[in-house]
């Protein structure tokens, strides 16, 4: 599964400039996290077994494997919490945005 990628977007100036079909391939975004996420997932590395079940359930493709554990690309994470519900080891916890001192 490909991770989301950022694409430069220029608003069309005329109706003829709009594309007839999709403007970009699936998985392409025009902005990083737009700031509307209220909760975000935190991975507790000591509990993570690296099974990647969360990766399979993530609708945005923001979960990746690093050093036999999972990591999350917060630039594109929407904060839906599906990964936390899918994790059978309770290694992912949803916290309030900015609660751990980060935004």
Number of C-alpha atoms within 10 A of each C-alpha: 10 10 14 18 14 14 13 8 11 7 7 10 8 7 7 8 9 12 10 7 6 8 10 12 7 10 14 14 16 13 13 15 14 10 10 9 14 13 18 22 23 16 18 15 14 8 12 18 14 17 15 19 13 23 23 13 16 18 14 17 19 19 23 17 13 10 7 13 17 22 19 18 13 16 15 20 22 20 21 17 18 16 25 22 16 18 19 14 13 14 22 24 16 18 15 13 17 11 10 9 6 6 11
